[in-house]
């Protein structure tokens, strides 16, 4: 902002003559004004002009920017300007032609700087004479809108449990038949696998936490011979095996339904056995299967491979002349009530999956934390308990404790992307951007939240172009902050309206958008909503230059008082 207040000429005149007349002041620009935080840095460039025939040839002028805030001063780097005959090092200003003044002020932002003023402090000398002048203000206030982007706006990555209420288990047994026959043989019906399947049926029937989901008997024929013959063989084999199994179940007094089906020519089984075999030229046989879909053509082509077919007939086909018995059972786990009760009374009786699952049954952060801590005690080598405890600490605002938990989790699983992601977000909260970048670099493969976290990282770094690219279509407060900084108010409004669970920051950002688009009623309505959710925002809004135009309005004052 330009101001007719450039007093450098006053000092130049004082050095040149004892005349007390003030020369015509020149224009001074401080860019930006008000000062603006970018990332976490405040940078201002102050420029002006030294008039012609004003700067004393032996004069020396020291100019120092001073930021004044909350009773404190932050002194910037001094720049020295000298006349053509001065015996001091500095930037030389021509007496005849004058010159330009340019100085940069930079500092790291501190929350106490929300209300501040930037001054220039002058010290002029000529020989042993000194000339002092009151500090002169060149910029008023600080826009720190970027600081509304918070690390905790990023969703944490929970490393979940693998608890399953119902676990499906499968038991299988084959009853094999001789070529072109469907007669049962004792060696097959009394095999260990058939016995194990019958025992599994009984166990599932008797156990309180198990049940039979299905019991199937599937009849097969090998893919050699006529199709009609194979269809009949498959049917008879299925019927024989089902009859045997039904009789065994009746004898054991087990009431279980049996489902039956057939596969006349088991080409899928043939291919699987071939792929796992050591038969010479098996690749040639597999190529035939891929080239021909017609069963008769396949069989003919394979039989033409006389050097291979004998091995197929001896080693592969007998395995396909069978009935397959398939038992599917459900192992039913503890109820939510049982798990919750044990978690409180005797957590050592729970598995790690059940204990981690128990933490999902409550919304109380302290209860969750107690369960994760117990999981750490009982299962110290499971990184998930440490990671999830870290998330709770982070949500409670104890970032240091969260970081300790993440560090322990990474000792156990150094490459886990979710833990690295969470550690990166915690580093952002501490302002350690370098550490955050390291963690995020190891977080590839985690949820889509990583892109949003990178957007926050770039915003805090001050790289707004990269931040916008990283956010993409993210719907969050932080994404809206970036859109406000880019002056894309329509997108910011759309983003904020789409947030599923708006909080106080959401409403505050809506008020900023309203202020920047001259929507006075929008400012008041959204600020009211924001301070209703978080009373601390009253003091923030009262100092925030985003609302400078409304600072004297009665409605505004009523909200922030």
matplotlib code that plots the C-alpha trace (Angstrom):
import matplotlib.pyplot as plt

x = [0.0, 1.4, 1.8, 3.1, 5.3, 8.7, 11.0, 14.4, 14.6, 14.3, 17.5, 19.2, 18.3, 19.4, 22.8, 23.1, 22.1, 21.0, 17.8, 14.8, 12.5, 11.1, 11.4, 8.5, 8.2, 8.4, 6.1, 6.8, 5.5, 5.4, 4.3, 2.3, 0.4, -1.0, 1.8, 0.9, 2.0, 3.1, 3.6, 5.2, 7.2, 6.4, 8.2, 7.7, 9.5, 9.7, 10.7, 11.0, 13.0, 15.8, 15.1, 17.6, 20.1, 19.1, 21.4, 24.5, 27.7, 29.3, 26.1, 25.3, 21.8, 21.0, 17.5, 16.2, 12.8, 11.2, 8.1, 6.3, 3.7, 2.3, 4.9, 7.8, 10.1, 11.6, 14.4, 15.2, 18.5, 19.9, 20.7, 23.1, 23.0, 25.9, 26.7, 29.3, 32.1, 31.3, 34.0, 31.7, 30.7, 27.1, 24.9, 26.0, 23.3, 24.1, 23.6, 22.8, 20.5, 19.2, 18.4, 16.2, 15.6, 14.8, 14.8, 13.4, 12.0, 11.5, 10.7, 9.1, 5.5, 4.5, 0.8, 1.5, 2.0, -1.7, -1.8, 1.4, 2.9, 6.0, 8.2, 11.3, 13.9, 16.4, 19.8, 21.6, 25.2, 27.5, 30.9, 30.4, 26.9, 23.9, 20.3, 17.5, 13.9, 10.9, 10.1, 7.8, 5.0, 5.0, 2.6, -0.3, -1.4, -0.8, -3.0, -2.4, -5.2, -2.9, -2.6, -6.2, -4.7, -4.1, -2.4, -5.3, -7.6, -6.1, -7.8, -5.7, -4.9, -6.2, -4.5, -7.6, -8.3, -8.9, -11.7, -14.3, -17.5, -18.0, -15.0, -15.6, -13.8, -13.7, -12.9, -12.7, -12.2, -12.1, -13.5, -11.8, -13.2, -11.7, -12.0, -15.5, -16.8, -19.0, -18.6, -17.3, -14.2, -13.5, -10.0, -11.6, -14.5, -12.3, -9.5, -8.2, -9.6, -13.1, -12.9, -11.7, -14.6, -17.1, -15.5, -15.7, -19.4, -19.9, -17.8, -19.7, -23.0, -22.0, -20.1, -22.0, -19.8, -20.0, -22.5, -22.7, -23.1, -23.3, -22.3, -21.8, -21.2, -19.9, -19.5, -16.8, -15.6, -12.2, -12.3, -11.5, -14.1, -17.5, -19.4, -22.6, -20.6, -18.9, -22.2, -23.6, -20.5, -20.5, -24.1, -23.6, -20.5, -22.2, -25.2, -23.0, -21.0, -24.1, -25.7, -22.6, -22.4, -26.1, -25.9, -22.9, -24.6, -27.8, -25.7, -24.0, -27.5, -26.5, -29.2, -27.4, -28.7, -26.6, -26.4, -25.5, -24.0, -21.9, -19.2, -19.2, -15.8, -13.4, -11.3, -10.6, -9.3, -7.3, -5.6, -4.8, -3.2, -1.2, 0.1, 1.4, 2.8, 6.3, 5.1, 7.4, 5.9, 3.1, 3.3, 2.3, -0.7, -1.7, -1.3, -3.9, -6.3, -6.0, -6.3, -9.4, -12.6, -14.5, -14.1, -13.9, -11.3, -9.3, -9.3, -8.3, -5.4, -4.1, -4.3, -2.3, 0.6, 1.4, 4.7, 2.8, -0.6, 0.6, 1.9, -1.4, -3.4, -1.3, -0.8, -3.6, -6.8, -7.1, -7.2, -10.2, -12.4, -13.9, -16.6, -15.6, -17.1, -17.0, -18.0, -18.3, -18.7, -18.9, -16.9, -19.0, -17.0, -17.9, -20.7, -20.0, -21.4, -19.1, -16.1, -16.9, -17.4, -14.2, -12.3, -13.2, -13.1, -10.5, -8.8, -6.2, -8.9, -9.2, -7.1, -5.3, -7.9, -10.7, -9.0, -8.4, -12.0, -13.2, -11.8, -14.1, -17.1, -16.8, -16.6, -14.9, -11.3, -10.1, -11.7, -10.1, -6.8, -7.0, -7.7, -4.9, -2.5, -3.7, -3.1, 0.5, 1.0, -0.4, 0.8, 3.9, 5.1, 1.9, 2.5, -1.2, -1.9, 0.9, -0.3, -3.9, -3.0, -0.9, -4.1, -6.0, -3.2, -3.1, -6.8, -6.5, -3.8, -0.9, 1.3, 4.5, 2.8, 1.5, 4.9, 6.3, 3.7, 4.4, 8.1, 7.5, 5.2, 7.8, 10.4, 8.2, 7.1, 9.4, 7.9, 4.2, 2.7, -0.2, 2.2, 4.5, 1.5, 0.4, 3.9, 4.1, 0.9, 2.3, 5.5, 3.3, 1.6, 5.0, 6.0, 8.8, 8.3, 11.5, 10.6, 7.0, 8.4, 10.5, 7.6, 5.2, 7.9, 7.5, 3.7, 3.0, 0.3, -1.8, -5.2, -6.2, -5.6, -2.0, -2.7, -4.6, -1.8, 0.7, -1.5, -1.3, 2.5, 2.9, 0.5, 2.6, 5.7, 4.3, 4.2, 0.6, 0.7, 1.9, -0.7, -3.5, -2.4, -2.0, -5.5, -7.2, -10.9, -10.3, -13.2, -11.7, -11.1, -7.5, -8.4, -10.7, -7.9, -5.8, -8.7, -9.1, -5.4, -5.7, -8.7, -11.0, -13.9, -16.5, -14.6, -13.9, -17.5, -18.4, -15.8, -16.9, -20.6, -19.7, -17.9, -19.9, -19.1, -18.5, -16.8, -16.0, -13.1, -15.5, -17.8, -14.9, -13.6, -17.1, -17.1, -13.7, -15.1, -18.1, -15.8, -13.7, -16.9, -18.5, -21.3, -21.9, -24.7, -22.7, -19.9, -22.2, -24.1, -21.0, -19.1, -22.0, -22.0, -18.2, -18.0, -21.0, -18.9, -15.6, -15.7, -11.9, -12.6, -14.1, -10.7, -9.2, -11.9, -11.5, -7.9, -8.2, -7.6, -9.9, -12.7, -11.2, -14.0, -16.5, -14.5, -16.7, -20.0, -22.3, -23.3, -19.7, -18.7, -21.7, -20.4, -16.7, -17.3]
y = [0.0, 3.4, 6.1, 9.7, 9.3, 8.5, 10.3, 9.2, 12.5, 14.3, 12.7, 13.3, 17.0, 17.1, 15.8, 18.4, 21.6, 23.1, 24.2, 22.8, 22.8, 19.4, 18.4, 17.0, 13.3, 10.6, 7.5, 4.4, 0.9, -2.0, -5.2, -6.8, -4.5, -5.8, -8.3, -11.9, -15.2, -17.7, -21.1, -20.0, -17.1, -13.4, -11.5, -7.9, -5.8, -2.0, 0.3, 4.0, 6.8, 9.1, 12.5, 14.2, 16.6, 15.6, 12.9, 14.5, 13.4, 12.6, 11.4, 7.9, 6.6, 3.3, 1.9, -0.9, -2.6, -3.2, -5.4, -4.3, -6.6, -7.4, -5.0, -6.7, -5.7, -7.9, -6.1, -6.9, -6.6, -3.0, -1.6, 1.2, 4.0, 6.4, 9.5, 9.6, 10.9, 9.0, 6.8, 4.0, 0.9, 0.9, 1.4, 4.6, 7.2, 9.8, 13.4, 14.6, 11.8, 10.4, 6.7, 3.9, 2.4, -1.3, -3.5, -6.9, -7.8, -11.5, -13.4, -16.6, -16.2, -16.3, -16.3, -13.1, -11.3, -11.4, -7.7, -5.9, -3.0, -2.8, 0.3, 1.7, 2.9, 5.5, 6.5, 9.2, 10.5, 13.1, 13.0, 13.0, 14.4, 12.0, 12.7, 10.7, 10.4, 8.6, 5.2, 5.4, 2.9, 1.3, -1.6, -2.3, -5.7, -9.4, -11.7, -15.2, -17.1, -19.9, -20.8, -22.1, -25.2, -27.6, -31.0, -32.5, -31.8, -34.9, -38.2, -40.8, -44.2, -46.9, -50.3, -52.4, -55.8, -58.9, -60.1, -62.2, -63.1, -66.1, -68.0, -70.3, -73.6, -76.2, -80.0, -82.1, -85.8, -87.7, -91.2, -92.6, -95.1, -97.6, -96.8, -96.9, -98.0, -96.5, -99.2, -98.1, -99.7, -100.1, -98.7, -95.4, -95.1, -96.0, -93.5, -91.1, -88.1, -89.6, -90.3, -86.8, -85.3, -87.4, -86.3, -82.7, -83.0, -84.5, -81.7, -79.0, -80.5, -80.9, -77.7, -74.7, -72.3, -74.2, -75.1, -76.9, -74.4, -77.0, -80.6, -81.4, -84.6, -84.0, -86.8, -86.6, -88.5, -88.1, -86.4, -89.5, -91.6, -90.8, -87.9, -90.0, -92.6, -90.0, -88.4, -91.7, -92.5, -89.1, -89.5, -93.0, -92.1, -89.1, -91.3, -94.0, -91.6, -89.7, -93.0, -94.0, -90.6, -90.5, -94.0, -92.9, -89.8, -91.7, -94.2, -91.3, -89.8, -86.6, -84.7, -82.9, -82.1, -83.3, -81.4, -83.2, -82.2, -83.7, -82.8, -85.2, -84.4, -82.7, -80.6, -78.0, -80.7, -82.2, -78.8, -78.2, -81.6, -81.1, -77.8, -79.3, -82.4, -83.3, -84.9, -84.3, -82.0, -80.9, -77.4, -79.0, -80.5, -77.3, -75.5, -78.0, -77.1, -73.4, -73.9, -76.2, -75.8, -78.8, -81.8, -84.4, -82.4, -81.9, -85.6, -86.5, -84.0, -85.2, -88.9, -88.0, -87.1, -90.7, -90.1, -88.2, -89.9, -93.0, -90.9, -89.0, -92.2, -93.6, -90.4, -87.9, -89.6, -91.9, -88.9, -87.5, -90.6, -89.6, -88.2, -85.2, -84.7, -81.0, -79.8, -76.1, -75.2, -71.9, -71.2, -68.6, -66.1, -64.3, -61.8, -58.0, -58.3, -61.2, -59.4, -56.1, -57.9, -59.8, -56.7, -55.0, -58.0, -60.4, -59.2, -62.0, -64.4, -62.4, -62.9, -59.8, -59.5, -59.6, -57.1, -54.7, -55.2, -54.4, -50.9, -50.3, -51.0, -47.8, -44.1, -43.2, -42.2, -43.1, -46.6, -47.1, -46.0, -48.4, -51.3, -50.4, -50.2, -53.6, -55.0, -53.6, -55.4, -58.7, -58.6, -56.4, -57.4, -56.3, -52.8, -52.1, -51.5, -48.8, -47.1, -46.9, -45.7, -43.0, -41.9, -41.5, -39.4, -37.3, -36.7, -35.7, -33.1, -35.0, -35.0, -36.0, -39.1, -39.9, -39.7, -42.1, -44.6, -44.3, -44.6, -47.9, -49.2, -48.4, -50.3, -53.4, -52.6, -49.9, -50.0, -49.9, -47.1, -46.3, -45.8, -43.7, -41.6, -41.0, -40.1, -37.7, -35.9, -35.7, -34.2, -31.6, -30.8, -30.1, -27.9, -30.3, -30.3, -32.1, -35.0, -35.1, -35.3, -38.3, -40.1, -39.4, -40.7, -44.1, -43.9, -44.9, -47.5, -46.0, -44.6, -41.7, -39.5, -39.2, -36.8, -34.5, -34.7, -33.8, -30.8, -29.7, -30.2, -28.0, -25.4, -25.2, -25.1, -22.2, -24.1, -23.3, -24.6, -28.0, -27.9, -27.4, -30.3, -32.6, -31.8, -32.5, -33.0, -33.4, -32.1, -30.7, -27.5, -27.5, -27.9, -24.9, -22.9, -23.5, -22.4, -19.2, -18.4, -18.9, -16.5, -19.3, -18.4, -20.3, -23.5, -22.8, -22.3, -25.5, -27.5, -26.1, -26.8, -30.5, -31.3, -34.1, -33.2, -29.4, -28.1, -24.6, -24.2, -25.0, -22.2, -19.8, -20.4, -19.8, -16.4, -15.6, -16.4, -14.2, -11.4, -11.6, -11.6, -8.7, -10.9, -9.1, -11.3, -14.4, -13.1, -12.7, -16.0, -18.1, -16.4, -17.0, -20.7, -20.9, -19.2, -21.3, -24.4, -22.9, -19.8, -19.3, -18.1, -14.9, -13.5, -14.8, -13.1, -9.9, -9.7, -11.3, -8.8, -10.9, -9.1, -5.6, -4.1, -5.3, -4.5, -1.5, -3.0, -3.5, -7.0, -8.0, -6.6, -8.5, -11.8, -11.4, -9.7]
z = [0.0, -1.0, 1.6, 1.4, 4.4, 3.2, 5.6, 4.3, 2.5, 5.9, 7.1, 3.9, 4.2, 7.8, 6.8, 4.0, 5.7, 9.0, 7.4, 9.2, 6.2, 5.4, 1.7, -0.3, 0.9, -1.6, -2.0, 0.1, -0.6, 1.8, 0.1, 1.5, 3.8, 6.0, 6.6, 5.5, 6.9, 4.1, 5.5, 8.8, 7.4, 7.2, 4.4, 3.5, 0.9, 1.5, -1.3, -1.9, -3.5, -2.5, -4.1, -6.3, -4.6, -1.1, 0.1, 1.7, 0.1, 3.5, 5.1, 6.5, 6.9, 8.7, 8.2, 10.4, 10.2, 13.6, 14.2, 17.3, 18.9, 22.3, 24.0, 22.2, 19.4, 16.7, 15.0, 11.4, 9.5, 9.1, 5.7, 5.4, 2.7, 2.3, 0.4, -2.4, -0.1, 3.1, 4.5, 5.6, 3.7, 2.4, -0.6, -2.3, -3.1, -5.7, -4.6, -8.0, -9.1, -5.9, -5.8, -4.8, -1.4, -1.0, 2.1, 3.0, 6.4, 7.2, 10.4, 11.6, 12.7, 16.4, 17.5, 19.6, 16.3, 15.4, 16.3, 15.2, 13.3, 11.2, 11.6, 10.1, 12.5, 11.2, 12.4, 10.4, 10.9, 9.3, 10.8, 14.6, 14.4, 14.9, 13.9, 15.4, 14.3, 15.8, 14.4, 11.4, 10.7, 7.3, 7.7, 10.0, 11.1, 10.2, 8.1, 9.4, 7.6, 6.7, 10.4, 10.2, 8.5, 11.3, 11.5, 13.4, 10.5, 8.9, 9.7, 11.6, 10.1, 12.5, 12.2, 12.6, 14.2, 12.2, 14.5, 12.7, 14.4, 12.1, 10.7, 7.8, 7.9, 5.2, 5.4, 2.3, 1.5, -1.8, -2.4, -5.5, -8.0, -10.5, -14.2, -15.5, -12.1, -9.3, -6.7, -3.3, -1.9, 1.8, 1.3, 0.2, 2.6, 5.6, 4.7, 7.3, 5.4, 5.3, 9.0, 9.7, 7.7, 9.7, 12.9, 11.8, 11.1, 14.6, 16.2, 14.5, 15.4, 19.1, 19.8, 21.0, 19.0, 15.7, 13.1, 9.8, 7.0, 4.1, 3.3, -0.4, -2.3, -5.9, -8.4, -11.0, -14.1, -15.7, -19.1, -21.1, -22.8, -24.3, -22.8, -22.2, -20.4, -18.2, -17.3, -16.1, -14.1, -12.4, -11.4, -10.0, -8.1, -6.6, -5.6, -4.1, -2.0, -0.8, 0.2, 2.1, 3.9, 4.7, 6.3, 8.4, 9.6, 10.5, 12.5, 14.3, 14.9, 13.1, 11.2, 8.4, 4.9, 2.0, -1.3, -4.5, -7.8, -10.7, -13.1, -15.9, -17.4, -14.9, -17.1, -14.4, -12.1, -15.0, -15.7, -12.0, -11.7, -14.9, -13.7, -10.5, -12.1, -13.2, -16.4, -19.4, -22.0, -19.7, -21.2, -24.5, -22.9, -21.2, -24.6, -26.1, -23.3, -24.1, -27.8, -27.8, -25.9, -27.3, -24.9, -27.7, -29.6, -26.5, -25.7, -29.3, -29.3, -26.0, -27.0, -30.1, -27.7, -27.4, -25.5, -22.8, -22.7, -20.8, -17.9, -17.9, -17.9, -15.0, -12.8, -13.6, -14.7, -11.7, -9.4, -11.2, -10.9, -7.6, -5.4, -3.4, 0.1, 1.1, 4.6, 5.4, 9.0, 10.9, 14.0, 15.8, 18.0, 21.2, 21.1, 21.6, 25.1, 26.0, 24.6, 26.3, 29.7, 29.4, 28.3, 31.6, 33.9, 32.5, 29.3, 29.4, 28.2, 25.0, 21.9, 20.5, 17.8, 20.3, 22.5, 19.7, 18.6, 22.1, 21.7, 18.8, 21.0, 23.0, 22.0, 25.3, 24.5, 28.0, 27.7, 24.3, 25.6, 28.6, 26.2, 23.9, 26.8, 28.1, 24.6, 24.7, 28.0, 26.9, 23.3, 23.4, 19.9, 18.2, 16.7, 16.3, 20.0, 20.1, 16.9, 17.9, 21.4, 19.7, 17.8, 21.0, 22.6, 19.5, 19.6, 23.3, 22.3, 23.8, 20.7, 22.6, 24.0, 20.5, 19.1, 21.7, 20.8, 17.0, 17.7, 19.5, 16.8, 14.2, 16.2, 15.6, 12.0, 10.6, 7.1, 8.1, 6.0, 8.4, 11.3, 9.2, 8.1, 11.7, 12.7, 9.9, 11.0, 14.5, 13.2, 11.3, 14.6, 16.2, 13.2, 12.2, 8.4, 7.6, 9.8, 8.5, 4.9, 5.9, 7.4, 4.6, 2.2, 3.9, 4.0, 0.4, 0.3, 3.1, 2.7, 0.5, 3.5, 2.6, -0.2, 2.1, 4.7, 1.9, 1.1, 4.7, 4.6, 1.5, 2.9, 6.1, 3.9, 1.9, -1.4, -2.2, -5.8, -4.6, -1.8, -4.2, -6.4, -3.4, -2.0, -5.3, -4.5, -0.8, 1.3, 4.6, 6.5, 5.4, 1.7, 2.1, 3.8, 0.7, -1.6, 0.4, 0.1, -3.6, -3.6, -5.0, -2.8, -4.7, -4.3, -0.7, 0.0, -1.8, 0.1, 3.5, 2.7, 1.8, 5.1, 6.7, 10.3, 10.4, 13.5, 14.9, 12.4, 9.5, 10.6, 11.2, 7.7, 6.3, 8.1, 6.4, 3.0, 3.7, 4.8, 1.7, -0.5, 1.4, 2.8, 6.1, 7.3, 6.4, 8.6, 11.6, 11.1, 10.7, 13.5, 15.8, 14.9, 15.4, 18.8, 20.0, 19.4, 20.6, 22.8, 22.4, 18.8, 20.2, 21.1, 17.8, 15.7, 17.6, 16.5, 13.0, 10.2, 8.0, 9.9, 10.0, 8.0, 10.6, 13.7, 14.7, 13.9, 16.9, 15.6, 15.3, 18.7, 20.3, 18.9, 20.1, 23.4]

ax = plt.figure().add_subplot(projection="3d")
ax.plot(x, y, z, "-o")
ax.set_aspect("equal")
plt.show()
